[in-house]
Amino acid sequence: MSKLIELKSVSVDYESGRALDNVSLSIYRDDFIGVIGPNGGGKTTLIKTILGSVDYSGEIEYFEEFSNNKSKFIGYLPQINNFDRTFPISVKDVVLSGMMSRKTIFSQYSKSDKSRADELLSMVGVEALSNKAIGELSGGELQRVLLCRALISDPKLLILDEPANFVDNKFEKELYAILRTLNKKIAIIMVSHDVVMITSVVKNIVCVNKNVHRHRSNSISNEQLKRYNCPIQSMSSADMSLITMDKY
């Protein structure tokens, strides 16, 4: 399978110190990667680096259409707490704003753009909220809307940062079913603190704690986490049994 993006010896430094150190990672067209690691270990920095929103040393190569304008081909679902809910905008307009990277400053949304927005809102079950102000939504409803915004530009890569936060169990299951279907056409990177859940959904795991280790399986043991220097909440034998039974 062909590559979409390749990081080569990439490091990121903040005033507080080094966040990522000598990271090399390839992302392929059929990838469904789960990103795990301790708080402060660099998970969000890795995502920002791929998005091109932080300074770094090293090299990042974007293949094919990515090389022209990567923002057109990467859909991003941020954490809800990074989204301004006080901005006076409707649900449908939030979804349509995901098309901005494909529009010029004077372009208007077409009928097909609006139809696509309606289709996506229906897919996640919030079509009835189309004209509602974004500030009136619950956390779960907002997460569904932001997923639609990330998808409306038909990206080649979808990046999700803790997508299951603030959603109910019903939509969490629906979300993972949607992602499995989307992965037939696009690559997905999903950050999560929930090791048990993420390993039941993704194909591969990337452990991030300043360094990055790609684990080419969706099943990972406590021993392997220690080897990758990935000190996160340990899993019980019952959890590991569940993972084995519920592989992607």
Buried (B, 14 or more C-beta within 10 A) or exposed (E): EEBBBBBEEBBBBEEEEEBBBBBBBBBBBBBBBBBBBBEEBBBBBBBBBBBEEBEBEBEBEBBEEBEEEBBBBBBBBBBBEEBEBEEEBBBBBBBBBBBBBBBEEEEEBEEEBBEBBBEBBEBBEBBEBBEBBBEEBEEBBBBBBBBBBBBBBBBBBBBBBBBBBBBEEEBBEBBBEBBBEBBEEBBBBBBBBBBBBBBBBBBBBBBBBBBBBBBEEBBBEBEBBEEBBBEBEEBEEEBBEBBEEEEB
